[in-house]
Amino acid sequence: MVNWFKGLLLKLFELPMPPADERDLALAQKLRDELSTIEARGCSSRENVTDTWLEFSSELRRHADAGDPREFLQWPVVRKSMFVSNPRYVAEELRWLRRLPDWESRWKPALRESPIGRPRPYPRYPRSSGNLIHHAYSLARFETFGDIRVDALGMVYEFGGGYGSMARLFRQLGFAGQYLIQDLPAFSAMQRFYLGSLGYLSAESNTMECVSDFESVDEKLGSWRDAAPKLFLATWSLSESPVVVRELVPERLSAFDFLLIAFQHRFEDLDNLEYFNSWGDALAGQFDVKIEELRHLPGNSYFFASKKQPEDSCSG
């Protein structure tokens, strides 16, 4: 009875989905076409594709073909892989955010959810979602460490971007720089759909890109090299990646001024705490590094880093 009543209340708080216009229909069809191409490519080249990844891509395509992609956050395959719903730790994160001195002027407006995707409202703060609150908490913690607001950054490279919610939050916080997301192909397709629906990806703008390979990352990092300061961002994505993939990242980190990585201490049979401590040791010559456990989320930590400034030298 209680769960039924809670479900009814959340339904009442859901933002109404506006009728689909021509742009919405075009974005939905583009998503279906991309997912179909990705699945076909994966099936014909299985040597670099796991069965889990093939099934994930296939399930996304089936949902997109059968329904309205603007409701993708209701799809089971998305809910279990991309969306933080209403776990208990979100309540602590929301309390922390509400104690910030700029909560009313800055964070509160940025936490307003969009109806795109039909996200489930957070019961204790229905104007937002657990997912968006969780992202905001990570960014606010980074700002405290780095003594810099995200809207003062010039470029962000996000490794693993879910469906694009974090990139959306950056824009809602006033970030106007270059934003690059690297992810698996089906995730990149979802990001292009979501961020395109919000108007952040368009033919007129080249300030946001969603790519799936390191060659494209290097091309963008090269063309955006003058954008500064730069942030490398990976919240619970890098620590879920195969070691062979994550080992391609460190060589690119010297181009960045700040690092924000969130990770679980163990993933499958890998000790991530030991792994990222070794990263801290390796980067200590270039960065001031701090690894901080999330007390409200045991078994998880933040890896913060800021580039060391050259020491002033004077003679005489």
C-alpha positions in Angstrom: 0.0 0.0 0.0 2.8 2.4 0.9 4.7 1.7 -2.3 1.5 2.1 -4.3 0.9 5.5 -2.7 4.5 6.6 -3.2 4.3 5.6 -6.9 1.1 7.7 -7.3 2.8 10.8 -5.7 5.8 10.5 -8.0 3.5 10.2 -11.0 1.9 13.5 -9.9 5.2 15.2 -9.7 6.4 14.0 -13.1 7.0 16.9 -15.6 4.5 16.7 -18.5 6.1 15.7 -21.8 5.3 18.4 -24.5 4.0 17.1 -27.9 6.7 16.0 -30.2 7.6 18.4 -32.9 9.5 17.9 -36.2 12.9 18.2 -34.5 11.9 15.6 -31.8 10.8 13.2 -34.5 14.0 13.7 -36.5 16.2 13.1 -33.4 14.2 10.0 -32.5 14.7 8.5 -36.0 18.4 9.4 -35.9 18.8 7.6 -32.7 17.0 4.5 -34.1 19.2 4.6 -37.2 22.4 4.9 -35.1 21.5 2.1 -32.7 20.6 -0.2 -35.7 24.0 0.6 -37.3 25.9 0.0 -34.0 24.2 -3.3 -33.5 24.9 -4.5 -37.0 28.5 -3.4 -36.8 29.0 -5.2 -33.5 27.4 -8.4 -34.7 29.7 -8.5 -37.8 32.9 -7.8 -35.8 32.6 -9.7 -32.5 36.3 -9.9 -31.7 36.2 -6.5 -29.9 32.6 -6.7 -28.6 31.4 -8.6 -25.5 28.1 -10.5 -25.4 27.0 -8.1 -22.6 27.6 -5.1 -24.8 25.8 -6.7 -27.8 22.8 -7.5 -25.6 22.8 -3.9 -24.2 22.9 -2.4 -27.7 20.2 -4.7 -28.9 17.9 -4.0 -26.0 18.3 -0.2 -26.5 17.4 -0.6 -30.2 14.3 -2.7 -29.4 13.0 -0.1 -27.0 13.8 2.8 -29.4 12.0 1.0 -32.2 8.9 0.1 -30.1 8.4 3.3 -28.2 9.0 7.0 -27.8 12.8 7.6 -27.2 11.8 10.7 -25.2 10.8 8.3 -22.4 14.1 6.4 -22.5 14.7 6.8 -18.7 11.8 4.5 -18.1 13.5 1.7 -20.1 14.8 -1.1 -17.8 18.1 -1.3 -19.7 18.7 2.4 -19.0 17.5 2.4 -15.4 20.0 -0.3 -14.4 23.0 1.2 -16.2 22.7 5.0 -16.4 20.3 6.4 -13.8 20.6 6.8 -10.1 17.0 6.7 -8.8 16.3 7.3 -5.1 18.9 5.5 -2.9 19.3 6.6 0.6 22.6 8.4 0.1 21.0 11.0 -2.1 19.2 12.4 0.9 22.6 13.2 2.6 23.9 14.7 -0.6 20.8 17.0 -0.9 21.2 18.1 2.7 24.9 19.0 2.0 24.0 21.0 -1.1 21.2 22.9 0.7 23.8 24.1 3.3 25.9 25.8 0.6 25.8 29.6 0.8 24.9 29.8 -2.9 22.2 27.1 -2.8 19.3 29.5 -3.5 21.0 31.6 -6.2 22.9 28.9 -8.0 22.4 25.2 -7.1 18.7 25.3 -6.7 18.0 26.6 -10.2 20.5 24.2 -11.7 18.8 21.2 -10.1 15.5 21.7 -12.0 14.9 18.6 -14.0 13.9 18.3 -17.7 10.9 16.2 -18.8 13.1 14.7 -21.6 13.5 11.0 -20.8 10.7 11.0 -18.2 13.1 11.0 -15.2 11.6 9.8 -11.9 11.3 12.7 -9.4 13.2 12.6 -6.2 10.5 12.2 -3.4 12.2 14.6 -1.0 12.8 17.2 -3.7 10.3 16.5 -6.6 11.5 19.4 -8.8 14.7 17.3 -9.4 15.8 13.7 -9.6 18.2 11.5 -7.6 20.5 11.3 -10.6 20.8 15.1 -11.0 21.3 15.7 -7.2 24.0 13.0 -7.2 25.8 14.7 -10.1 25.5 18.1 -8.4 27.0 16.8 -5.2 30.1 15.6 -7.1 30.6 18.9 -8.8 30.1 20.9 -5.6 32.7 18.7 -3.8 35.1 19.3 -6.7 34.6 23.1 -6.5 35.4 23.0 -2.8 38.6 21.1 -3.5 39.8 23.0 -6.5 38.7 26.4 -5.3 37.2 27.1 -8.8 33.6 27.2 -10.1 32.8 24.9 -13.0 31.6 27.9 -15.0 35.2 29.3 -14.9 36.5 26.2 -16.7 37.3 26.4 -20.4 37.1 22.7 -21.3 35.8 19.4 -19.9 36.7 15.9 -21.1 34.2 13.5 -19.5 35.1 9.8 -19.8 31.9 7.9 -19.7 28.9 10.3 -19.7 25.9 8.1 -19.1 23.0 9.7 -21.1 24.4 13.2 -20.9 23.0 14.4 -17.6 26.3 15.6 -16.2 27.0 17.7 -19.4 23.5 19.1 -19.1 24.2 20.1 -15.4 27.4 21.9 -16.5 25.4 24.1 -18.9 22.8 24.7 -16.2 25.5 25.9 -13.9 26.7 28.5 -16.5 29.6 26.6 -18.1 30.0 27.9 -21.6 33.2 26.2 -22.7 34.0 23.1 -24.8 32.6 19.8 -23.6 33.8 16.4 -24.8 32.2 13.1 -23.8 33.9 9.8 -24.7 31.8 6.6 -24.3 30.8 3.4 -25.9 28.9 3.9 -29.2 25.4 3.2 -28.0 25.9 5.5 -25.0 27.2 8.2 -27.4 24.1 7.8 -29.5 21.9 8.3 -26.4 23.9 11.4 -25.4 23.5 12.9 -28.9 19.7 12.3 -28.7 19.4 13.7 -25.1 21.6 16.7 -25.5 20.2 17.4 -28.9 16.7 17.4 -27.5 17.8 20.0 -24.9 19.3 22.2 -27.7 22.9 21.7 -26.5 24.0 19.9 -29.7 23.2 21.6 -33.0 24.7 22.2 -36.4 25.3 25.8 -35.4 27.4 24.9 -32.4 30.6 22.9 -32.1 31.1 23.4 -28.3 29.9 19.9 -27.3 30.9 16.6 -28.9 30.1 12.9 -28.1 32.8 10.4 -29.4 33.7 6.8 -28.9 37.4 6.4 -29.7 40.7 7.9 -28.5 41.6 9.1 -32.0 38.6 11.5 -31.9 39.5 12.5 -28.3 43.0 13.4 -29.4 41.7 15.4 -32.4 39.3 17.4 -30.2 41.9 17.9 -27.4 44.2 19.3 -30.1 41.7 21.6 -31.7 40.6 22.8 -28.2 44.1 23.1 -26.7 43.7 26.9 -26.1 40.6 26.4 -23.9 41.6 26.7 -20.3 41.4 25.7 -17.5 40.7 22.1 -18.4 39.0 19.4 -16.3 39.2 15.6 -16.8 36.1 14.0 -15.3 35.2 10.4 -14.8 32.5 9.6 -12.2 32.3 5.8 -11.6 33.1 5.1 -15.2 36.9 4.8 -15.4 36.8 2.4 -12.4 34.4 0.1 -14.3 36.5 0.0 -17.5 38.9 -2.8 -18.4 42.4 -2.0 -17.3 43.5 -2.1 -21.0 41.2 0.8 -21.7 41.9 2.9 -18.6 45.6 2.6 -19.1 45.2 4.7 -22.3 44.1 7.7 -20.1 47.1 8.8 -18.0 49.2 9.8 -21.0 46.5 12.4 -21.8 46.2 13.9 -18.3 49.2 16.2 -18.5 47.0 18.5 -20.7 44.6 19.1 -17.8 44.6 21.5 -14.9 42.1 19.5 -12.7 41.0 15.9 -12.3 37.8 14.6 -10.8 37.4 10.9 -10.6 34.9 9.0 -8.5 35.4 5.3 -8.0 34.2 2.2 -6.1 36.9 0.5 -4.1 36.3 -2.9 -5.7 35.0 -3.7 -9.1 34.7 -7.4 -10.0 38.2 -8.8 -8.9 40.0 -5.5 -9.2 41.2 -3.5 -6.2 40.4 0.1 -7.4 41.6 1.7 -4.2 45.1 0.3 -4.7 44.9 1.1 -8.4 44.0 4.8 -8.0 46.5 5.2 -5.2 49.1 4.2 -7.6 47.8 6.8 -10.0 48.2 9.4 -7.3 51.8 8.4 -6.7 52.5 8.6 -10.5 50.9 12.0 -10.9 52.3 13.5 -7.7 55.1 15.3 -9.6 52.6 17.2 -11.7 49.5 17.4 -9.5 48.4 18.0 -5.9 46.3 14.8 -5.3 43.7 14.1 -2.7 41.9 10.7 -2.4 38.8 11.2 -0.1 36.4 8.5 0.9 32.7 9.2 0.7 31.6 8.7 4.3 27.9 8.5 3.4 28.7 6.0 0.6 31.1 3.5 2.1 33.4 1.7 -0.4 33.6 4.7 -2.7 36.1 7.6 -3.0 36.8 10.8 -4.9 40.2 11.3 -6.6 40.8 15.0 -6.8 43.8 16.6 -8.4 44.9 20.1 -9.4 48.0 20.9 -11.4 50.9 22.3 -9.4 51.9 25.8 -10.3 55.5 26.5 -11.2 57.4 28.0 -8.3 58.4 31.6 -8.8 62.1 32.0 -9.1 64.1 35.2 -8.5 67.8 35.9 -8.5 69.9 38.1 -6.3 
